[in-house]
Amino acid sequence: MKKLLVTITIILTFLLLFIVNLFAGEVDTFMVKSNSMDKLISNIIITPENYKINNERFPVLYLLHGAGGDFSHWYLSVPELKDYADQYEMIIICPDGGVTSWYWDSPVDKKMMYETYISKELINFVDENYKTLSTKNKRAITGLSMGGHGALYLAFRHQNIWGAAGSMSGGVDIRPFPNNWDMAKRLGTYAENKDNWEKHTVTNMLHLLDGKSLEIIIDCGIDDFFYGVNHRLHEKLMGRNIPHDYIERPGNHSWDYWRNSIKYQILFFNDFFKKK
């Protein structure tokens, strides 16, 4: 049944992309060979309407999905992304991050190397094959839930790659959830591998920030089960005098919240791209 649902999702994704491309040709899928995991990985690219007109190059936003999702979920749930790409003249990349990879290079499962995939293999492929502005000042990353954690995790660790990062309802402190979302499969159990958990949680990585190299936006609904860890992350950033935008408002862990949230985050990233 699960395989059938995955197959149906993929078919619907490609059907939707075919219909969109029939009229605009601005949304597409592409495959990248991950040498680190020895497999092909699907991704979506959304380009602005003037992408094909001249040789202009564009800034890029990487948009990460949550646990249980795949590369298609953002565009299927928020087709307005195409309008945002047009309005702000940016490329949007929606990678596949595995069902529950948490965007780590897993220390216990060498088949899960999604930090390497996103921050090296995918970045290189995109910059080599599309008209990108390939500097950190024209590259940003954000995501929802697992993807919110992943975006901050990757950006904190690779500030030479991304100049701005965001999180929407992100699982920014994984330690309160030791039995959830396959994290124990990626890090080992918390009881036996506490050091792995401490090293792989965003809230413990603030020592990597100098307050200048990375622009940050974080938001979370006050009814979200991740609200507490997001609010504590905000307080820790404040305590370290690290500039960031922080938003909390009514809402829970849902597409209604993220559909609204992405509008503000894209505006934040557009301002970052313009001023740099």
C-alpha positions in Angstrom: 0.0 0.0 0.0 2.8 2.4 0.9 4.6 1.7 -2.4 1.3 2.3 -4.3 0.9 5.7 -2.5 4.5 6.7 -3.4 3.9 5.7 -7.0 0.7 7.7 -7.2 2.4 10.7 -5.7 5.2 10.6 -8.3 2.7 10.2 -11.1 0.7 13.2 -9.9 3.8 15.3 -9.5 5.0 14.6 -13.0 1.5 15.2 -14.4 1.3 18.6 -12.6 4.7 19.5 -13.9 3.7 18.5 -17.4 0.7 20.8 -17.3 2.6 23.7 -15.9 5.4 23.3 -18.4 2.9 23.1 -21.3 2.1 26.7 -20.6 5.2 28.2 -19.1 8.1 25.8 -19.1 9.3 27.1 -15.8 9.0 24.1 -13.5 10.9 20.9 -14.0 12.4 17.9 -12.4 16.0 16.8 -12.6 18.0 13.9 -11.4 21.4 14.1 -9.6 23.7 11.2 -9.1 24.8 11.0 -5.5 28.2 9.3 -5.5 28.2 9.4 -1.7 25.0 7.2 -1.6 25.4 5.6 -5.0 21.9 6.5 -6.2 20.0 9.0 -8.4 18.0 11.6 -6.5 15.0 13.6 -7.8 14.7 17.3 -7.4 12.4 20.1 -8.6 13.6 23.4 -10.1 11.4 26.5 -10.4 12.8 29.2 -12.6 11.4 32.8 -13.1 9.5 33.6 -16.3 12.5 35.6 -17.8 14.9 32.7 -17.2 15.0 31.8 -20.9 15.0 35.3 -22.3 18.6 36.2 -21.9 21.9 35.2 -20.3 21.0 36.7 -16.9 21.9 34.7 -13.9 19.7 34.4 -10.8 20.0 33.9 -7.0 18.9 30.5 -5.7 16.7 29.4 -2.7 16.9 25.8 -1.6 13.7 24.7 0.0 13.7 21.5 2.2 10.8 19.2 2.9 9.8 17.7 6.2 9.8 14.1 7.6 7.6 11.8 5.6 7.8 14.1 2.6 9.8 14.1 -0.7 11.0 16.5 -3.4 7.4 17.1 -4.7 5.7 18.1 -1.4 6.5 21.8 -1.4 5.4 22.4 -5.0 2.3 20.2 -4.7 1.2 22.0 -1.5 2.3 25.5 -2.5 2.0 25.9 -6.3 2.3 29.7 -5.7 6.0 29.1 -5.5 6.1 29.6 -9.2 4.6 33.1 -8.7 7.2 33.9 -6.1 10.0 32.8 -8.4 8.6 35.2 -11.0 7.9 38.0 -8.7 11.3 38.0 -7.0 13.3 36.7 -9.9 15.0 33.8 -8.2 15.5 30.1 -8.8 13.9 27.8 -6.2 15.3 24.2 -5.8 13.2 21.6 -3.9 15.6 18.6 -3.2 14.6 15.2 -2.1 16.1 14.7 1.4 14.9 11.2 2.1 11.9 10.3 4.2 13.6 10.8 7.5 17.3 11.7 6.8 17.2 14.9 8.9 19.8 16.1 6.3 22.7 14.6 8.2 25.6 12.5 7.2 24.5 9.7 9.5 27.3 8.5 11.7 25.6 5.1 12.0 24.1 4.6 8.5 26.5 5.3 5.6 23.6 5.0 3.1 22.3 8.3 4.6 24.7 11.0 3.5 22.3 13.9 2.9 24.6 16.6 4.2 27.1 15.7 1.5 24.4 15.4 -1.1 22.8 18.8 -0.4 25.9 20.9 0.4 28.2 19.4 -2.2 26.8 17.2 -4.9 23.5 19.0 -5.5 25.0 22.5 -5.2 27.8 21.6 -7.7 25.3 20.1 -10.2 22.9 23.1 -10.0 25.7 25.7 -10.5 27.1 23.7 -13.4 23.9 23.2 -15.2 21.7 26.2 -14.5 22.1 30.0 -14.7 22.8 30.6 -11.1 24.7 33.3 -9.3 27.0 30.9 -7.6 28.2 32.9 -4.5 27.0 32.6 -0.9 25.5 36.1 -1.1 23.1 34.9 -3.8 22.3 31.5 -2.2 19.9 30.8 0.7 18.3 27.7 2.3 15.2 27.1 4.4 12.6 24.4 5.1 9.8 23.1 7.3 9.9 20.8 10.3 12.7 18.3 9.6 13.7 20.6 6.7 13.8 23.6 9.0 16.3 21.8 11.2 18.2 20.7 8.1 18.4 24.2 6.6 19.9 25.7 9.8 22.1 22.6 10.4 23.6 22.8 6.9 23.9 26.6 6.8 25.6 26.8 10.3 28.1 24.1 9.2 28.6 25.5 5.7 28.6 29.3 5.9 30.9 29.4 2.9 28.0 28.1 0.8 24.9 29.8 2.2 24.6 33.5 3.1 21.1 33.3 4.6 19.1 30.5 6.2 15.6 30.0 7.6 13.4 27.5 9.5 9.7 27.1 9.6 8.4 25.0 12.5 11.8 23.4 12.6 12.8 20.6 14.9 15.7 22.8 16.0 16.4 20.8 19.2 16.1 17.0 18.6 16.9 15.9 22.1 13.3 16.1 23.5 12.2 13.7 20.9 14.5 10.6 21.1 11.9 8.1 19.9 10.4 10.1 17.0 10.9 10.3 13.2 13.6 7.7 12.8 16.2 9.9 14.4 17.5 6.9 16.4 18.1 5.1 13.1 20.3 8.0 12.0 22.2 8.7 15.2 21.8 5.6 17.3 19.6 5.6 20.4 19.9 8.6 22.6 20.7 6.4 25.7 23.7 4.8 24.0 24.8 7.6 21.6 24.2 10.8 23.5 27.3 12.5 22.0 25.9 12.0 18.5 22.6 13.7 19.5 24.4 16.6 21.2 26.6 17.2 18.1 23.8 16.9 15.6 21.2 19.3 17.1 21.0 22.9 15.9 20.6 24.5 19.2 24.1 23.3 20.3 25.7 24.8 17.2 25.5 28.5 17.9 29.2 28.6 18.7 29.7 28.4 14.9 28.0 31.7 14.4 29.8 35.1 14.5 26.6 37.2 13.9 28.0 38.4 10.5 28.5 35.5 8.1 24.9 34.3 8.0 21.5 36.0 8.0 18.8 34.0 9.8 15.0 33.9 10.0 13.1 31.6 12.2 9.3 31.2 12.7 7.0 28.8 14.4 3.3 28.7 15.4 2.5 29.0 19.1 0.3 25.8 18.9 3.1 23.8 17.3 4.8 20.9 19.2 8.1 22.4 18.1 7.2 25.9 19.5 9.1 25.4 22.8 12.4 24.4 21.1 12.1 27.3 18.6 11.4 29.9 21.4 14.4 28.6 23.3 16.6 28.8 20.2 15.5 32.4 19.8 16.5 33.2 23.4 19.9 31.5 23.0 20.5 33.6 19.9 19.5 36.7 21.8 21.8 35.8 24.6 24.7 35.5 22.2 23.8 38.8 20.5 23.4 37.0 17.1 21.1 39.1 14.8 18.1 37.2 13.5 14.5 37.6 12.6 12.1 35.6 14.8 8.4 35.3 14.3 5.8 33.5 16.4 2.1 33.7 15.7 -1.1 31.5 16.0 -0.7 28.3 14.1 0.2 24.7 14.3 2.3 22.1 12.4 0.3 22.3 9.1 0.4 23.4 5.5 -1.9 26.3 6.3 0.9 27.7 8.5 3.8 27.0 6.1 1.9 28.3 3.1 1.6 31.6 4.9 5.1 31.4 6.4 7.0 31.0 3.1 5.7 34.3 1.8 7.5 36.2 4.5 10.6 34.1 4.3 11.0 34.6 0.6 10.6 38.3 1.1 13.4 38.1 3.7 15.7 36.2 1.3 14.9 38.6 -1.6 15.9 41.5 0.6 19.1 39.7 1.4 19.9 39.0 -2.3 19.2 42.6 -3.3 21.4 44.2 -0.7 24.3 42.0 -1.3 
